[in-house]
Amino acid sequence: MLSTQRLVRDWIGASLALAAAPAWAALPPAGFGDSWSAWGYHPPRGESAVYPDVCSLDAPYNEPPFTGDEDTGKSCPSYATESPRCTGPFCPASGVCAGTVVLHEDLNSCEREGCCLPGSVGIDGVVDVVPYLARPAEWPLSADASVDHSANVDDSPGLARAIECAASLPTYRRTVRFSAGRYVLRTPLRPQHDALTLEGPELSPDSRPGDPETATLVAIPCNPEQLPGAIQVNKAARSGDAVDEVWGLWIRNLQIELTEGPRRRANSGIQLNNCSDCEVENVIMRYAPLAPQLPSCKPSNLDGITFALGSGGVIRNVIVDGVPKGGIYLPSIAGYHDTPPILVENCEVKNIDGPIAAAAIKIITANVTVRNCEVHHSLLHPGDGSTASHNGYGLWIATQVSVGPGVPSAVPANVLVQDSYFHHNGGTGVAMMSAVEDDRPTGIRLERIRSAYNGNYGVHIQAGTGVQLRDLWSWGNGLYGMYLSSRTSLPASAVRVGSVILERPLVFDNSLSATSGSYPGIKIDASDVTIYGGEVARCDASRGRQSSSIQQQCWLSGPTGAQVLFHPEDNVIWGVGRRATSAPELLACPHE
């Protein structure tokens, strides 16, 4: 895992890290040394009573912000969006891949306990999937990746039957166990039963793709638009289009390879709709097309792990790598769906680089906690070959416009993000925004967040209220370390930034993309902002253009022809230290 080696130099030195910390704080964070590994990102535990020397935090200051790669600006040529079909005698009946009406579950001739094959259920009530696989002799279950290109292997029907067998067992929690090997899924698994576990052998964050000691699900969708991904839960109620709740589904210790996906209708590698108290744990998901593919040619509407339509539970110990649109996506609508708590912890989301959005963690719902996550190298690659709008977010907290009549806008609320590191994203490390006139993220807390080497801002708050940022470190970004801006092309009355408190920020050596001029570490085009404590520094005069500390300025908002001039009001800046940067200032309004 790319981890924290550049975040600090020996974590401010051993003496500082341990100055007032208990003995267990001496344990090394993930990424330092090879003695042990852990999921996610883990800063030192315990807090030092000594205020850190800001200019010792990231020596030797020699990285540029992440702004592009060799594929930036390359358009997508004509590309076949259908995956290889399974055509041999071991393939399922025709018609399954024509749409979502007929599924393998519907084609099973068995019912409930009648689905269980002799010898497949252990004395502990665990169902072994291997007896259910219908494979030709030349393709026994193994880790051989050549099976991905076979024309007569589809493990989906057999796995669907194993799931139905487990659902029929009288035990409280039913388990479907995947032996080590490689499983080909032409349609996704649908474990739509309560108290069900899908699990493979123990999985480490250091497991290689296709590690023969792990279980790998390879999604090769025969209908990428309607049946993509590896695991889907969307249990339609008998009464109509409503979705019944599934409770207590656990997905554990699986590698997942996604080879194709939707370009018109959004879906995910793991898509859980209305799934209560569900868990995705110890999972590594990678986008791995069967043939080389430009980022701009990736399926534009494929996300990684999604909890939607009222789903809640835990996403823990996961790696999402190379998925095009969003790595972890949490889109339930408060006031329309239930919004039970969601905990995302110990995750690494990286290389989110498709033609649309390219946001690693996307939150548009309420009641979310994110902690101990590392998010890096998200970069947008528009399929039209343009370069002007290249972006890519680490954390994206935003409202979403209503999807239809009677449905409210999706508004993030009660979101807590702790001890996480957002770095080397093509756009902004952490963004809060709203495309809705009367709604904005509310009740957002960011604690001990690090944002570094992003192409644009370290943190950009374009809309939000009741926002608290405590102990933010932001450095080495292309533009401002932090930007609070109420500017909008929506009506001038649109609610934007308000009631933001920033405690003890360390903002240093930003504006690396600028070659001349003077830029602040923190820029404020907003009102009702309080900043106290912390330090804004320029540690290396030859690096970056952050030579002022904090600037405030008036701003114009509203659509063209109806703009209104606003002045910053009720802003408080107190006790902010400076090093080689000018004092906080209120710029003259250029529009008066």
Secondary structure, DSSP 8 states (H G I E B T S, - for coil): ---STTTSSTTT-HHHHTSS--GGGGS--TTSSSS---SS----SS--SS---GGGSSTT-----B---TTTT--------------STTS--TTGGG-SSS-HHHH-S--GGGG--TT-B-TTSEEESGGG----TT--SSS-GGGGG-SS---HHHHHHHHHHHHT--SSSEEEE--SEEEEESS-B---STTEEEE-S---TT--TT-TTSEEEEE--SSTTTS-SSEEE--B-TTSS-B--EE--EEEEEEEEE----SSS-EEEEEEESEETEEEEEEEEEE--SS---GGGS-TTEEEEEEETT--EEEEEEEEES-SSEEEEE---BTTB----EEEEEEEEE---SSS--EEEEE-SEEEEEES-EEE------TT---TT---EEEEEE-B--SSTT---B--EEEEEES-EEES-SS-SEEEE-SSTT---EEEEEES-EEESBSS-SEEESSEEEEEEES-EEES-SS-SEEEE---SS-TT---EEEEEEES-EEES--TT-SSS-EEEEEEESSSEEEES-EEE---TTS-SEEEEEEE--EEESSTT--EEE---S-EEES-EEESSB--EE---TT-
